[in-house]
Amino acid sequence: MTNYATQKKIPATLIPGDGIGPEIVDVVERVFDALGNPFTWEKHQAGMNALETSGDLLPATTLDSIRRTGLALKGPLTTPIGGGFRSVNVRLRETFQLYANVRPARTIVPGGRYENIDLVLVRENLEGLYVGHEHYVPIDGDPHAVAMATGINTRAGSRRIARFAFEYAVRNNRKKVTIVHKANVLKALTGLFLETAQQIGAEYADRLEINDRIVDACAMQLVLNPWQFDVIVSTNLFGDILSDQIAGLVGGLGMAPGANIGEDAAIFEAVHGSAPDIAGKGMANPTALLLAAALMAEHKGLDKEGAILRNAIDAVLSTESGRTVDLGGKISTSKFGDLLIERIRDSQK
Ligand code: NAI
Protein backbone atom coordinates (compact mmCIF):
# COMPACT_ATOMS: atom_id res chain seq x y z
CA MET A 1 0.00 0.00 0.00
CA THR A 2 1.26 3.50 -0.80
CA ASN A 3 2.34 5.31 2.35
CA TYR A 4 0.52 8.63 2.11
CA ALA A 5 1.89 9.65 5.52
CA THR A 6 5.21 10.33 3.78
CA GLN A 7 3.69 11.61 0.56
CA LYS A 8 1.73 14.74 -0.13
CA LYS A 9 -1.97 14.04 0.38
CA ILE A 10 -4.54 15.60 -1.90
CA PRO A 11 -6.89 18.10 -0.24
CA ALA A 12 -10.54 17.52 -1.20
CA THR A 13 -13.80 19.09 -0.05
CA LEU A 14 -16.29 16.58 1.34
CA ILE A 15 -19.98 17.52 1.49
CA PRO A 16 -22.08 14.97 3.43
CA GLY A 17 -25.37 16.45 2.16
CA ASP A 18 -28.90 15.53 3.30
CA GLY A 19 -31.03 12.46 3.85
CA ILE A 20 -28.94 9.34 3.25
CA GLY A 21 -25.92 11.56 2.42
CA PRO A 22 -24.15 11.36 5.83
CA GLU A 23 -24.62 7.53 6.00
CA ILE A 24 -23.09 6.89 2.58
CA VAL A 25 -20.36 9.52 3.05
CA ASP A 26 -19.39 7.74 6.28
CA VAL A 27 -18.79 4.54 4.26
CA VAL A 28 -16.65 6.48 1.75
CA GLU A 29 -14.53 7.92 4.58
CA ARG A 30 -13.98 4.49 6.16
CA VAL A 31 -13.16 2.90 2.80
CA PHE A 32 -10.63 5.63 2.00
CA ASP A 33 -9.05 5.09 5.45
CA ALA A 34 -8.54 1.46 4.37
CA LEU A 35 -7.05 2.68 1.06
CA GLY A 36 -4.39 4.59 3.03
CA ASN A 37 -6.07 8.00 3.08
CA PRO A 38 -4.85 9.57 -0.18
CA PHE A 39 -7.13 12.58 0.42
CA THR A 40 -7.33 15.01 3.32
CA TRP A 41 -10.99 15.81 3.59
CA GLU A 42 -12.21 19.35 4.27
CA LYS A 43 -15.74 18.66 5.48
CA HIS A 44 -18.31 21.36 4.67
CA GLN A 45 -22.07 21.59 4.58
CA ALA A 46 -24.49 22.30 1.74
CA GLY A 47 -28.20 21.64 1.35
CA MET A 48 -30.84 21.59 4.11
CA ASN A 49 -28.29 21.24 6.95
CA ALA A 50 -26.51 24.33 5.68
CA LEU A 51 -29.78 26.22 5.24
CA GLU A 52 -30.67 25.58 8.89
CA THR A 53 -27.28 26.57 10.28
CA SER A 54 -26.22 29.38 7.95
CA GLY A 55 -29.36 30.46 6.10
CA ASP A 56 -27.85 29.49 2.73
CA LEU A 57 -28.12 26.20 0.83
CA LEU A 58 -24.59 26.79 -0.43
CA PRO A 59 -22.56 28.70 2.19
CA ALA A 60 -19.55 30.84 1.25
CA THR A 61 -17.26 28.67 3.43
CA THR A 62 -18.15 25.61 1.29
CA LEU A 63 -17.53 27.52 -1.94
CA ASP A 64 -14.21 28.85 -0.57
CA SER A 65 -13.11 25.32 0.28
CA ILE A 66 -13.86 24.07 -3.27
CA ARG A 67 -12.07 27.12 -4.67
CA ARG A 68 -9.02 26.15 -2.59
CA THR A 69 -9.03 22.40 -3.25
CA GLY A 70 -10.46 22.41 -6.79
CA LEU A 71 -11.91 19.03 -5.90
CA ALA A 72 -15.10 17.92 -4.15
CA LEU A 73 -17.09 14.80 -3.36
CA LYS A 74 -20.71 15.68 -2.78
CA GLY A 75 -23.45 13.70 -1.07
CA PRO A 76 -27.01 14.19 -2.35
CA LEU A 77 -28.76 17.45 -1.49
CA THR A 78 -32.47 17.95 -0.90
CA THR A 79 -33.89 20.76 -3.00
CA PRO A 80 -36.55 22.60 -0.92
CA ILE A 81 -39.82 22.86 -2.81
CA GLY A 82 -41.03 26.43 -3.45
CA GLY A 83 -39.43 29.49 -1.86
CA GLY A 84 -37.56 30.40 -5.05
CA PHE A 85 -34.41 28.41 -4.18
CA ARG A 86 -32.04 27.90 -7.11
CA SER A 87 -30.73 24.38 -7.49
CA VAL A 88 -27.41 24.01 -5.65
CA ASN A 89 -26.19 21.70 -8.41
CA VAL A 90 -26.80 24.34 -11.09
CA ARG A 91 -25.15 27.00 -8.88
CA LEU A 92 -22.07 24.80 -8.44
CA ARG A 93 -21.86 24.11 -12.17
CA GLU A 94 -22.08 27.79 -13.02
CA THR A 95 -19.77 29.04 -10.25
CA PHE A 96 -16.99 26.63 -11.17
CA GLN A 97 -17.79 26.48 -14.90
CA LEU A 98 -18.08 22.68 -14.73
CA TYR A 99 -18.68 22.29 -18.44
CA ALA A 100 -18.40 18.50 -18.73
CA ASN A 101 -20.68 15.98 -17.05
CA VAL A 102 -19.34 12.44 -17.27
CA ARG A 103 -21.65 9.51 -16.52
CA PRO A 104 -20.14 6.05 -16.87
CA ALA A 105 -22.53 3.07 -16.80
CA ARG A 106 -21.13 -0.42 -16.26
CA THR A 107 -22.90 -3.65 -15.33
CA ILE A 108 -21.76 -4.74 -11.87
CA VAL A 109 -24.56 -6.95 -10.59
CA PRO A 110 -25.18 -9.77 -13.08
CA GLY A 111 -28.62 -11.08 -13.94
CA GLY A 112 -30.24 -7.77 -14.84
CA ARG A 113 -32.01 -6.94 -18.09
CA TYR A 114 -28.72 -6.31 -19.91
CA GLU A 115 -25.33 -7.92 -19.27
CA ASN A 116 -21.89 -6.46 -19.94
CA ILE A 117 -22.87 -2.85 -20.41
CA ASP A 118 -19.87 -0.53 -20.36
CA LEU A 119 -20.44 2.90 -21.81
CA VAL A 120 -19.83 6.52 -20.92
CA LEU A 121 -21.96 9.55 -21.62
CA VAL A 122 -20.29 12.96 -21.82
CA ARG A 123 -22.84 15.77 -21.53
CA GLU A 124 -22.31 19.47 -22.15
CA ASN A 125 -23.23 20.99 -18.79
CA LEU A 126 -23.56 24.77 -19.21
CA GLU A 127 -25.27 25.60 -22.52
CA GLY A 128 -28.24 24.48 -24.64
CA LEU A 129 -31.78 24.75 -23.31
CA TYR A 130 -30.48 24.82 -19.72
CA VAL A 131 -29.50 28.49 -19.96
CA GLY A 132 -33.04 29.14 -18.73
CA HIS A 133 -33.99 31.98 -21.07
CA GLU A 134 -37.73 31.46 -20.87
CA HIS A 135 -40.76 33.68 -20.98
CA TYR A 136 -44.51 33.71 -21.53
CA VAL A 137 -46.50 35.76 -24.01
CA PRO A 138 -49.93 36.85 -22.74
CA ILE A 139 -52.88 36.73 -25.16
CA ASP A 140 -56.47 37.71 -24.47
CA GLY A 141 -56.08 37.85 -20.70
CA ASP A 142 -54.28 34.50 -20.46
CA PRO A 143 -50.84 35.40 -19.03
CA HIS A 144 -49.45 32.00 -20.02
CA ALA A 145 -50.98 31.70 -23.49
CA VAL A 146 -47.57 31.05 -25.10
CA ALA A 147 -44.37 29.76 -23.49
CA MET A 148 -40.99 30.33 -25.09
CA ALA A 149 -37.52 29.01 -24.35
CA THR A 150 -34.25 29.87 -26.03
CA GLY A 151 -31.39 27.43 -26.27
CA ILE A 152 -27.83 28.69 -26.68
CA ASN A 153 -24.94 26.64 -28.03
CA THR A 154 -21.67 28.32 -28.83
CA ARG A 155 -18.85 27.26 -31.14
CA ALA A 156 -16.41 27.63 -28.22
CA GLY A 157 -18.58 25.57 -25.84
CA SER A 158 -19.13 22.84 -28.46
CA ARG A 159 -15.41 22.74 -29.22
CA ARG A 160 -14.54 22.44 -25.53
CA ILE A 161 -16.94 19.56 -24.78
CA ALA A 162 -16.04 17.73 -28.01
CA ARG A 163 -12.32 17.95 -27.26
CA PHE A 164 -13.00 16.76 -23.71
CA ALA A 165 -14.95 13.72 -24.98
CA PHE A 166 -12.33 12.70 -27.56
CA GLU A 167 -9.46 13.17 -25.09
CA TYR A 168 -11.40 11.18 -22.47
CA ALA A 169 -11.95 8.39 -25.00
CA VAL A 170 -8.27 8.20 -25.96
CA ARG A 171 -7.03 8.37 -22.34
CA ASN A 172 -9.40 5.63 -21.25
CA ASN A 173 -8.67 3.27 -24.14
CA ARG A 174 -12.12 3.68 -25.62
CA LYS A 175 -12.58 2.89 -29.29
CA LYS A 176 -15.58 4.84 -30.52
CA VAL A 177 -17.30 8.20 -29.93
CA THR A 178 -20.88 8.85 -31.06
CA ILE A 179 -21.98 12.50 -31.44
CA VAL A 180 -25.70 12.77 -30.55
CA HIS A 181 -27.78 15.69 -31.89
CA LYS A 182 -31.05 16.70 -33.56
CA ALA A 183 -29.49 18.60 -36.45
CA ASN A 184 -32.25 17.54 -38.85
CA VAL A 185 -34.73 19.77 -36.98
CA LEU A 186 -32.78 22.08 -34.64
CA LYS A 187 -30.48 22.97 -37.50
CA ALA A 188 -28.76 25.95 -35.91
CA LEU A 189 -28.73 24.92 -32.24
CA THR A 190 -27.62 21.33 -32.57
CA GLY A 191 -26.29 21.66 -36.14
CA LEU A 192 -23.53 23.90 -34.76
CA PHE A 193 -22.75 21.31 -32.10
CA LEU A 194 -22.60 18.46 -34.67
CA GLU A 195 -20.50 20.41 -37.16
CA THR A 196 -18.02 21.55 -34.49
CA ALA A 197 -17.73 18.10 -32.89
CA GLN A 198 -17.08 16.56 -36.31
CA GLN A 199 -14.35 19.13 -37.01
CA ILE A 200 -12.61 18.38 -33.71
CA GLY A 201 -13.19 14.66 -34.25
CA ALA A 202 -11.23 14.77 -37.52
CA GLU A 203 -8.08 15.30 -35.41
CA TYR A 204 -8.75 11.96 -33.67
CA ALA A 205 -9.75 9.91 -36.71
CA ASP A 206 -6.51 7.89 -36.54
CA ARG A 207 -7.24 6.80 -32.96
CA LEU A 208 -11.03 6.60 -32.68
CA GLU A 209 -14.03 5.54 -34.71
CA ILE A 210 -16.38 8.52 -34.81
CA ASN A 211 -20.01 8.53 -35.89
CA ASP A 212 -23.19 10.46 -35.14
CA ARG A 213 -26.80 9.66 -34.30
CA ILE A 214 -30.00 11.65 -34.10
CA VAL A 215 -31.12 11.63 -30.47
CA ASP A 216 -34.41 9.75 -30.99
CA ALA A 217 -32.69 7.00 -33.00
CA CYS A 218 -29.98 6.85 -30.34
CA ALA A 219 -32.58 6.35 -27.59
CA MET A 220 -34.08 3.42 -29.50
CA GLN A 221 -30.69 1.90 -30.31
CA LEU A 222 -29.71 2.12 -26.64
CA VAL A 223 -32.62 -0.21 -25.89
CA LEU A 224 -32.18 -2.55 -28.89
CA ASN A 225 -28.40 -2.85 -28.94
CA PRO A 226 -26.59 -0.80 -26.28
CA TRP A 227 -23.32 -2.68 -26.90
CA GLN A 228 -22.77 -0.77 -30.16
CA PHE A 229 -22.02 2.38 -28.10
CA ASP A 230 -18.80 3.21 -26.31
CA VAL A 231 -18.56 6.96 -25.56
CA ILE A 232 -21.51 9.25 -26.36
CA VAL A 233 -21.13 13.05 -26.45
CA SER A 234 -24.20 15.26 -26.48
CA THR A 235 -25.73 18.63 -25.69
CA ASN A 236 -27.12 19.50 -22.26
CA LEU A 237 -30.78 18.40 -22.46
CA PHE A 238 -30.27 15.31 -24.64
CA GLY A 239 -27.35 14.34 -22.40
CA ASP A 240 -29.53 14.69 -19.32
CA ILE A 241 -32.19 12.37 -20.71
CA LEU A 242 -29.83 9.79 -22.20
CA SER A 243 -27.71 9.58 -19.06
CA ASP A 244 -30.69 8.45 -16.98
CA GLN A 245 -31.62 5.99 -19.73
CA ILE A 246 -28.10 4.60 -19.59
CA ALA A 247 -28.29 4.32 -15.79
CA GLY A 248 -31.43 2.22 -16.35
CA LEU A 249 -29.41 -0.24 -18.43
CA VAL A 250 -27.25 -1.09 -15.42
CA GLY A 251 -29.89 -1.31 -12.72
CA GLY A 252 -30.90 2.28 -12.03
CA LEU A 253 -29.68 5.42 -10.37
CA GLY A 254 -28.43 3.65 -7.22
CA MET A 255 -25.43 2.37 -9.20
CA ALA A 256 -24.68 5.53 -11.20
CA PRO A 257 -21.84 7.93 -10.43
CA GLY A 258 -21.33 11.32 -12.07
CA ALA A 259 -18.43 13.74 -12.49
CA ASN A 260 -18.74 17.46 -13.22
CA ILE A 261 -15.49 18.75 -14.61
CA GLY A 262 -14.19 22.25 -15.36
CA GLU A 263 -10.79 23.84 -15.99
CA ASP A 264 -10.22 24.73 -12.32
CA ALA A 265 -12.46 22.38 -10.34
CA ALA A 266 -14.12 18.98 -10.47
CA ILE A 267 -17.07 17.81 -8.39
CA PHE A 268 -18.00 14.14 -8.07
CA GLU A 269 -21.35 12.80 -6.89
CA ALA A 270 -23.86 9.98 -6.94
CA VAL A 271 -26.59 10.57 -9.47
CA HIS A 272 -29.39 9.67 -7.05
CA GLY A 273 -31.01 12.10 -4.59
CA SER A 274 -31.21 12.24 -0.79
CA ALA A 275 -33.77 9.37 -0.57
CA PRO A 276 -35.71 10.81 2.42
CA ASP A 277 -37.91 7.67 2.49
CA ILE A 278 -35.02 5.51 3.73
CA ALA A 279 -32.80 8.10 5.45
CA GLY A 280 -31.49 7.03 8.86
CA LYS A 281 -32.63 3.41 8.39
CA GLY A 282 -29.28 1.94 7.35
CA MET A 283 -30.82 0.84 4.03
CA ALA A 284 -28.95 3.11 1.62
CA ASN A 285 -26.69 1.62 -1.00
CA PRO A 286 -23.41 3.58 -1.01
CA THR A 287 -22.19 2.10 -4.35
CA ALA A 288 -22.91 5.14 -6.56
CA LEU A 289 -21.04 7.51 -4.24
CA LEU A 290 -18.16 5.04 -3.91
CA LEU A 291 -17.93 4.80 -7.71
CA ALA A 292 -17.94 8.61 -7.82
CA ALA A 293 -15.06 8.58 -5.32
CA ALA A 294 -13.22 6.06 -7.56
CA LEU A 295 -13.67 8.47 -10.50
CA MET A 296 -12.30 11.27 -8.31
CA ALA A 297 -9.26 9.18 -7.36
CA GLU A 298 -8.62 8.38 -11.04
CA HIS A 299 -9.10 12.03 -11.99
CA LYS A 300 -6.19 12.83 -9.65
CA GLY A 301 -4.03 10.06 -11.11
CA LEU A 302 -4.71 7.57 -8.29
CA ASP A 303 -5.41 4.77 -10.77
CA LYS A 304 -4.26 2.04 -8.41
CA GLU A 305 -6.59 3.13 -5.60
CA GLY A 306 -9.44 3.50 -8.10
CA ALA A 307 -8.85 -0.04 -9.38
CA ILE A 308 -8.62 -1.55 -5.87
CA LEU A 309 -11.89 0.13 -4.91
CA ARG A 310 -13.70 -0.95 -8.09
CA ASN A 311 -12.48 -4.53 -7.74
CA ALA A 312 -13.66 -4.62 -4.12
CA ILE A 313 -17.10 -3.26 -5.11
CA ASP A 314 -17.40 -5.85 -7.92
CA ALA A 315 -16.36 -8.67 -5.60
CA VAL A 316 -18.75 -7.74 -2.76
CA LEU A 317 -21.72 -7.16 -5.10
CA SER A 318 -21.11 -10.41 -6.97
CA THR A 319 -22.35 -12.36 -3.95
CA GLU A 320 -25.99 -12.21 -2.87
CA SER A 321 -24.90 -11.85 0.76
CA GLY A 322 -23.06 -8.66 -0.21
CA ARG A 323 -26.06 -6.67 -1.40
CA THR A 324 -28.15 -3.93 0.19
CA VAL A 325 -31.97 -4.03 0.22
CA ASP A 326 -32.42 -2.09 -3.06
CA LEU A 327 -30.48 -4.86 -4.84
CA GLY A 328 -32.56 -7.62 -3.27
CA GLY A 329 -30.11 -8.28 -0.42
CA LYS A 330 -30.34 -7.87 3.33
CA ILE A 331 -27.23 -6.12 4.56
CA SER A 332 -27.09 -2.61 5.99
CA THR A 333 -25.19 0.37 4.60
CA SER A 334 -22.47 0.08 7.20
CA LYS A 335 -22.15 -3.72 6.86
CA PHE A 336 -21.62 -3.20 3.13
CA GLY A 337 -18.80 -0.82 4.07
CA ASP A 338 -17.31 -3.46 6.43
CA LEU A 339 -17.30 -6.09 3.64
CA LEU A 340 -15.62 -3.68 1.23
CA ILE A 341 -12.94 -2.83 3.77
CA GLU A 342 -12.28 -6.56 4.35
CA ARG A 343 -11.83 -7.04 0.59
CA ILE A 344 -9.53 -4.03 0.31
CA ARG A 345 -7.39 -5.27 3.22
CA ASP A 346 -7.23 -8.78 1.67
CA SER A 347 -6.11 -7.34 -1.68
CA GLN A 348 -3.27 -5.49 0.05
CA LYS A 349 -1.85 -8.49 1.94
P1 NAI B 1 -34.03 9.88 -4.94
O1 NAI B 1 -32.95 9.51 -5.92
O2 NAI B 1 -33.58 10.49 -3.67
O3 NAI B 1 -34.91 8.58 -4.58
C1 NAI B 1 -35.64 7.84 -5.54
C2 NAI B 1 -35.87 6.42 -5.00
O4 NAI B 1 -34.64 5.71 -5.08
C3 NAI B 1 -36.31 6.39 -3.53
O5 NAI B 1 -37.22 5.35 -3.34
C4 NAI B 1 -35.02 6.10 -2.78
O6 NAI B 1 -35.21 5.42 -1.56
C5 NAI B 1 -34.25 5.26 -3.78
N1 NAI B 1 -32.79 5.47 -3.66
C6 NAI B 1 -32.08 6.55 -4.07
N2 NAI B 1 -30.79 6.41 -3.78
C7 NAI B 1 -30.67 5.22 -3.15
C8 NAI B 1 -29.56 4.52 -2.61
N3 NAI B 1 -28.31 5.00 -2.64
N4 NAI B 1 -29.79 3.32 -2.01
C9 NAI B 1 -31.02 2.79 -1.99
N5 NAI B 1 -32.11 3.40 -2.50
C10 NAI B 1 -31.93 4.62 -3.08
O7 NAI B 1 -35.02 10.87 -5.71
P2 NAI B 1 -36.23 11.75 -5.14
O8 NAI B 1 -36.95 11.00 -4.07
O9 NAI B 1 -36.95 12.20 -6.34
O10 NAI B 1 -35.53 13.03 -4.51
C11 NAI B 1 -35.29 13.23 -3.12
C12 NAI B 1 -34.56 14.55 -2.94
O11 NAI B 1 -33.25 14.48 -3.53
C13 NAI B 1 -35.25 15.75 -3.60
O12 NAI B 1 -35.16 16.87 -2.72
C14 NAI B 1 -34.44 16.00 -4.85
O13 NAI B 1 -34.48 17.36 -5.25
C15 NAI B 1 -33.05 15.62 -4.38
N6 NAI B 1 -32.13 15.22 -5.48
C16 NAI B 1 -30.83 15.59 -5.36
C17 NAI B 1 -29.89 15.21 -6.29
C18 NAI B 1 -28.46 15.63 -6.07
O14 NAI B 1 -28.13 16.23 -5.06
N7 NAI B 1 -27.57 15.31 -6.99
C19 NAI B 1 -30.25 14.40 -7.46
C20 NAI B 1 -31.65 13.98 -7.46
C21 NAI B 1 -32.55 14.39 -6.51
Residues whose N, C-alpha, C, O or C-beta is under 5 A from the ligand:
A	BS01	NAI	G75 P76 L77 T78 T79 G254 A270 V271 H272 G273 S274 A275 P276 D277 I278 M283 A284 N285 P286 D326
